[in-house]
């Protein structure tokens, strides 16, 4: 299953954005595009807050990182410090 969380995102993420429920297990996050100084992170919703999954799923350039979570979490992508030419994607494969 492929989940596209960010699709040619050009600005910092704020407010409501694309999320996906995660059924648990191992996943792979792939970040691609033009970063222009931005940071892309895979996050999950825990106890009422969005938290970063970790360094394996934090990107400042094109990359792939693995993660493992139990069932019951919601995932989203986050972009911070977007530059003028930023256009990034974040896809999760489970």
ABEGO torsion letter per residue (X at the ends): XBBBABBGBABBBBEBBBBBBBAEEBBBBBBBEBAGGBBBBBBBBBGGBBBBAEAAABBABBBBBBBBBBBGBBBBBBBBGBBAABBBBBBBBX
